[in-house]
Amino acid sequence: MQAPHRCHAARWTRLLATAAFAGAALVACGSDSPADTRDGSSGRSAGGSSGVADAAAETGGSSGSAADGGTGGSSGSAGVGGSSSTDADTNPTVRLTSPDTTCETPCTFKASVTGPITHVRYEADGQWSLGQSSDAASDYAVTYDFSTVGVRSIAAIGLDAHDEELARDERSIEVTKPTTGAKLGVWLWYIEGTGMTHAQLASKLAGLGVKRIFVKVADGPASCSSWPELCDQTVPQTYHTAGLEVWAWSYNYPGSTAVQADALYQAAQTGYDGYVLDIEVEFDGTTAALHDILGAFRTAWGKAKTDGYLHDGWPIYVTTWGNPSDHGMHVEIIDQYVDGHMPQTYLEVWGASYMADATKWVHAGTCEYKSLGADKPVHHIISTEHGIITAAQVNEAIVASGPETSIWRVPGNGTPDSIWDDWSQVLWNPSSFDLATCP
């Protein structure tokens, strides 16, 4: 999965480490990266560090039981605060702006304020704390995953620097459970290019209804210095607080398989919920190299289980071409080691005719994988990074793909920010799916 090369000086060490490992030539700053095509694309480039903002979690109620409505916490950044007005004499007000009258858990609460209000705390039913935020840039957003649904009385409470209540706004909101159990996800290349902290991104994604994020943690060998996300426990904790699953992913190469597989062991130890290997052109037409890399990762999985860092259901997926036959990719070998396949079904890269008939081509991809020996589930990745494919076409692809569809990639790093507008129209919890029926 191709992404533009990074030319920030602070990120140059990752590029050098990746190039030295893969034996590849570095691309000069300012040069164009090769574009994805259905006939082939190069792998994702190396990524950046975590930049995590603390998110202080608060559990409501004196007993802390399930009756409090779930486990929650603030997803707002602790480092950004202050009132939306610079006039301290302005009459302080707070208004609960989101959600309106209903929300599907996890719910994201936002507020607008005036006067000397520095942070906003949210409560349910007059007693359960849902968390607080001082991040004015995010509209004081807090995401909370309820375990008790129904009509809840939600209050936004405006507080000053001394934690004194200055104003409040309260109304009834109907909290509902997800209807299909979908876990639609998005892919993060590196956080620095998004212009957000992990806490801010987690809040934004939860507000859209995204249920899963894939965070890059390695490019070749495991290295916590090159990829701090691999070892920083606050990264998965931040997304968990917002109600998201968080998986680790890496771009992988033939050879030196043990040091690459160490990334899975470390990811499990750090608290990630699953792992995806990105296997592409370096493995086209190979058999022994596939067995070696996937076997090494399964060995690392077994060691992590023995050491108590993961359980039997902790998944390993592989992502590779959306058209594996054209690349000689041995899907039948991959299937022996993984719990799921993730084809890179990049309709907007393939062309207008593919986007115009998303169901046909997603189903064709599923059946191609099945014909090549895939017995494990097939979950497509749909690309929106060029801002060409419409939200309606993405929604059609999701329905054809199924409940673990994901989107490449979080806007930023050279992709247009307008993609966020498209994502706001994506149905992140479809009412039903229309999966392929293969011969």
Order of alpha helices (4+ residues) and beta strands (2+ residues): alpha-beta-beta-beta-beta-beta-beta-beta-beta-beta-beta-alpha-beta-alpha-beta-alpha-beta-alpha-beta-alpha-alpha-beta-alpha-alpha-alpha-beta-alpha-beta-alpha
